[in-house]
């Protein structure tokens, strides 16, 4: 409704050296009031189309997807579920979750419809999801028990400040070793922005497999609000376009040099967990992830303080074999309870389909999965063997069998109790042999015991006397019988 004019009377064009004035001419005389500000009315949201469509999900793994807006709606839209399988929900940021397909739903196709709406209008997005049986064959697994297992670890930053860190850590994992990332923040001097963290990347060949699935454990310890201090030089490099502390997972089908494709983002305040949580990523709808010797994974953490920490553990890649080869079937045996200083008798079984051939045979290995002390195996590569333990506690032992391509595994729990105080020969019972040792150590009230009799002084009085004998009698059980105390 307004017109801009700039000219000198009598001239049809601009004259060199002339000065002009601009004025805004209104159709209605508004007097000496200020020019009213230009206002923009409400803008309805537009949801970006979901791709691929149909998408895929694995039975037993939660289906998740982050929806995006293709415009800048105003006011901020509200998200809602129109229809979908039982459990489907959508967050205020468009994050779809809550549905874990069951094995009975495998082989079926489901439709999910989500709406974003505000006062200017609404937009609906619908897509289909095919449910597949979860792959059971392990392509590769990385428990990080003793080192980084070939992963390339590096610092990362957004902006001009120092990199954060990514290192292998021997403690605080799930259960032991893990990959730990930290922020930095120490050079945050010219503005309040620091977005730093660490990355881990590795080639994991999927040759011979399809229907690839990624599994990993994750935990984060975060100390500041999600968007605190998001200004300044880091804005051009923040991870996936927003300031929250987050973990982004990428895959490459052309090796560790990329290009990288985003597979999943976990964000603070939405789905980045503060307790150890197992996460799943289905790549079944990505054909180039299948049967690919150059397949690679990359994890990147973004933090906003030096005290923020994130850990990943037990990264596992699963798939379905293209050759028909099946993994060995493994049974680690029954759980046991023993007394410290005794050994557990392990009786595992393993069978296989004979593929591939060669070799046509399997190799078995016992290992400690978790527990407080050291485990020593009589023969770690024998199905039937023994295990001894340095400390009392609960141990989980793992029996693995590999046919050179695929691995099957099973676990057994061994509870190791402290020895009874009167089990002086540490053979798991309190009997005549123990009484012989105790009798030889008797010194009488107030008389110090001889060297080597420390274990018979049950009340730690400095003497082996009648009080200690009373303790012994309370433990007496007989040969081969559990102690009575």
GIRA-V255366 format. One record per residue. N is the residue number from 1. RES is the residue in three letters. SS is DSSP state (h for helix, s for strand, l for the rest). Layout:
# GIRA-V255366
N:RES:SS + N:RES:SS
This chain:
# GIRA-V255366
1:UNK:l + 2:UNK:s + 3:UNK:s + 4:UNK:s + 5:UNK:s + 6:UNK:l + 7:UNK:l + 8:UNK:l + 9:UNK:l + 10:UNK:l + 11:UNK:l + 12:UNK:l + 13:UNK:l + 14:UNK:l + 15:UNK:l + 16:UNK:l + 17:UNK:l + 18:UNK:l + 19:UNK:l + 20:UNK:l + 21:UNK:l + 22:UNK:l + 23:UNK:s + 24:UNK:s + 25:UNK:s + 26:UNK:s + 27:UNK:l + 28:UNK:l + 29:UNK:l + 30:UNK:l + 31:UNK:l + 32:UNK:l + 33:UNK:l + 34:UNK:l + 35:UNK:l + 36:UNK:l + 37:UNK:l + 38:UNK:l + 39:UNK:l + 40:UNK:l + 41:UNK:l + 42:UNK:l + 43:UNK:s + 44:UNK:l + 45:UNK:l + 46:UNK:l + 47:UNK:s + 48:UNK:l + 49:UNK:l + 50:UNK:l + 51:UNK:l + 52:UNK:l + 53:UNK:l + 54:UNK:l + 55:UNK:s + 56:UNK:s + 57:UNK:s + 58:UNK:s + 59:UNK:l + 60:UNK:l + 61:UNK:l + 62:UNK:s + 63:UNK:s + 64:UNK:s + 65:UNK:s + 66:UNK:s + 67:UNK:l + 68:UNK:l + 69:UNK:s + 70:UNK:l + 71:UNK:l + 72:UNK:l + 73:UNK:l + 74:UNK:s + 75:UNK:l + 76:UNK:l + 77:UNK:l + 78:UNK:s + 79:UNK:s + 80:UNK:s + 81:UNK:s + 82:UNK:s + 83:UNK:s + 84:UNK:l + 85:UNK:l + 86:UNK:l + 87:UNK:l + 88:UNK:l + 89:UNK:s + 90:UNK:s + 91:UNK:l + 92:UNK:l + 93:UNK:l + 94:UNK:l + 95:UNK:s + 96:UNK:s + 97:UNK:s + 98:UNK:s + 99:UNK:s + 100:UNK:s + 101:UNK:l + 102:UNK:l + 103:UNK:h + 104:UNK:h + 105:UNK:h + 106:UNK:l + 107:UNK:l + 108:UNK:l + 109:UNK:s + 110:UNK:s + 111:UNK:s + 112:UNK:s + 113:UNK:s + 114:UNK:s + 115:UNK:s + 116:UNK:s + 117:UNK:s + 118:UNK:s + 119:UNK:l + 120:UNK:l + 121:UNK:s + 122:UNK:s + 123:UNK:s + 124:UNK:s + 125:UNK:s + 126:UNK:s + 127:UNK:s + 128:UNK:s + 129:UNK:s + 130:UNK:s + 131:UNK:s + 132:UNK:s + 133:UNK:l + 134:UNK:l + 135:UNK:l + 136:UNK:l + 137:UNK:s + 138:UNK:s + 139:UNK:s + 140:UNK:s + 141:UNK:s + 142:UNK:s + 143:UNK:l + 144:UNK:l + 145:UNK:l + 146:UNK:l + 147:UNK:l + 148:UNK:l + 149:UNK:l + 150:UNK:l + 151:UNK:l + 152:UNK:s + 153:UNK:s + 154:UNK:s + 155:UNK:s + 156:UNK:s + 157:UNK:s + 158:UNK:s + 159:UNK:l + 160:UNK:l + 161:UNK:l + 162:UNK:l + 163:UNK:l + 164:UNK:l + 165:UNK:s + 166:UNK:s + 167:UNK:s + 168:UNK:s + 169:UNK:s + 170:UNK:l + 171:UNK:l + 172:UNK:l + 173:UNK:l + 174:UNK:l + 175:UNK:l + 176:UNK:l + 177:UNK:l + 178:UNK:s + 179:UNK:s + 180:UNK:s + 181:UNK:s + 182:UNK:s + 183:UNK:l + 184:UNK:l + 185:UNK:l + 186:UNK:l + 187:UNK:l + 188:UNK:l + 189:UNK:l + 190:UNK:l + 191:UNK:l + 192:UNK:l + 193:UNK:l + 194:UNK:l + 195:UNK:s + 196:UNK:s + 197:UNK:s + 198:UNK:s + 199:UNK:s + 200:UNK:s + 201:UNK:s + 202:UNK:s + 203:UNK:s + 204:UNK:l + 205:UNK:l + 206:UNK:l + 207:UNK:l + 208:UNK:l + 209:UNK:s + 210:UNK:s + 211:UNK:s + 212:UNK:s + 213:UNK:s + 214:UNK:s + 215:UNK:s + 216:UNK:s + 217:UNK:s + 218:UNK:s + 219:UNK:s + 220:UNK:s + 221:UNK:s + 222:UNK:l + 223:UNK:l + 224:UNK:l + 225:UNK:l + 226:UNK:l + 227:UNK:l + 228:UNK:l + 229:UNK:l + 230:UNK:l + 231:UNK:l + 232:UNK:h + 233:UNK:h + 234:UNK:h + 235:UNK:h + 236:UNK:h + 237:UNK:l + 238:UNK:l + 239:UNK:h + 240:UNK:h + 241:UNK:h + 242:UNK:l + 243:UNK:l + 244:UNK:l + 245:UNK:l + 246:UNK:s + 247:UNK:s + 248:UNK:s + 249:UNK:s + 250:UNK:s + 251:UNK:s + 252:UNK:s + 253:UNK:l + 254:UNK:l + 255:UNK:l + 256:UNK:l + 257:UNK:l + 258:UNK:l + 259:UNK:l + 260:UNK:l + 261:UNK:s + 262:UNK:s + 263:UNK:s + 264:UNK:s + 265:UNK:s + 266:UNK:s + 267:UNK:s + 268:UNK:l + 269:UNK:l + 270:UNK:l + 271:UNK:l + 272:UNK:l + 273:UNK:l + 274:UNK:l + 275:UNK:l + 276:UNK:l + 277:UNK:s + 278:UNK:s + 279:UNK:s + 280:UNK:s + 281:UNK:s + 282:UNK:s + 283:UNK:l + 284:UNK:l + 285:UNK:l + 286:UNK:l + 287:UNK:h + 288:UNK:h + 289:UNK:h + 290:UNK:l + 291:UNK:l + 292:UNK:l + 293:UNK:l + 294:UNK:l + 295:UNK:l + 296:UNK:s + 297:UNK:s + 298:UNK:s + 299:UNK:s + 300:UNK:s + 301:UNK:s + 302:UNK:s + 303:UNK:s + 304:UNK:l + 305:UNK:l + 306:UNK:l + 307:UNK:l + 308:UNK:l + 309:UNK:s + 310:UNK:s + 311:UNK:s + 312:UNK:s + 313:UNK:s + 314:UNK:s + 315:UNK:s + 316:UNK:s + 317:UNK:s + 318:UNK:s + 319:UNK:s + 320:UNK:s + 321:UNK:s + 322:UNK:l + 323:UNK:l + 324:UNK:l + 325:UNK:l + 326:UNK:l + 327:UNK:l + 328:UNK:l + 329:UNK:s + 330:UNK:s + 331:UNK:s + 332:UNK:l + 333:UNK:l + 334:UNK:l + 335:UNK:l + 336:UNK:s + 337:UNK:s + 338:UNK:s + 339:UNK:s + 340:UNK:l + 341:UNK:l + 342:UNK:l + 343:UNK:l + 344:UNK:s + 345:UNK:s + 346:UNK:s + 347:UNK:s + 348:UNK:l + 349:UNK:s + 350:UNK:s + 351:UNK:s + 352:UNK:l + 353:UNK:l + 354:UNK:l + 355:UNK:l + 356:UNK:l + 357:UNK:l + 358:UNK:l + 359:UNK:l + 360:UNK:l + 361:UNK:l + 362:UNK:l + 363:UNK:s + 364:UNK:s + 365:UNK:s + 366:UNK:s + 367:UNK:s + 368:UNK:s + 369:UNK:s + 370:UNK:s + 371:UNK:l + 372:UNK:l + 373:UNK:l + 374:UNK:l + 375:UNK:s + 376:UNK:s + 377:UNK:s + 378:UNK:l + 379:UNK:l + 380:UNK:l + 381:UNK:l + 382:UNK:l + 383:UNK:l + 384:UNK:s + 385:UNK:s + 386:UNK:s + 387:UNK:s + 388:UNK:s + 389:UNK:s + 390:UNK:l + 391:UNK:l + 392:UNK:l + 393:UNK:s + 394:UNK:s + 395:UNK:s + 396:UNK:s + 397:UNK:s + 398:UNK:s + 399:UNK:s + 400:UNK:s + 401:UNK:s + 402:UNK:s + 403:UNK:l + 404:UNK:l + 405:UNK:l + 406:UNK:l + 407:UNK:s + 408:UNK:s + 409:UNK:s + 410:UNK:s + 411:UNK:s + 412:UNK:s + 413:UNK:s + 414:UNK:s + 415:UNK:s + 416:UNK:s + 417:UNK:s + 418:UNK:l + 419:UNK:l + 420:UNK:l + 421:UNK:l + 422:UNK:l + 423:UNK:l + 424:UNK:l + 425:UNK:l + 426:UNK:l + 427:UNK:l + 428:UNK:l + 429:UNK:l + 430:UNK:l + 431:UNK:l + 432:UNK:h + 433:UNK:h + 434:UNK:h + 435:UNK:h + 436:UNK:h + 437:UNK:h + 438:UNK:h + 439:UNK:h + 440:UNK:h + 441:UNK:h + 442:UNK:l + 443:UNK:l + 444:UNK:l + 445:UNK:l + 446:UNK:l + 447:UNK:l + 448:UNK:s + 449:UNK:l + 450:UNK:l + 451:UNK:l + 452:UNK:l + 453:UNK:l + 454:UNK:h + 455:UNK:h + 456:UNK:h + 457:UNK:l + 458:UNK:l + 459:UNK:l + 460:UNK:l + 461:UNK:l + 462:UNK:l + 463:UNK:s + 464:UNK:l + 465:UNK:l + 466:UNK:h + 467:UNK:h + 468:UNK:h + 469:UNK:h + 470:UNK:h + 471:UNK:h + 472:UNK:h + 473:UNK:h + 474:UNK:h + 475:UNK:h + 476:UNK:l + 477:UNK:l + 478:UNK:l + 479:UNK:l + 480:UNK:l + 481:UNK:l + 482:UNK:l + 483:UNK:l + 484:UNK:l + 485:UNK:l
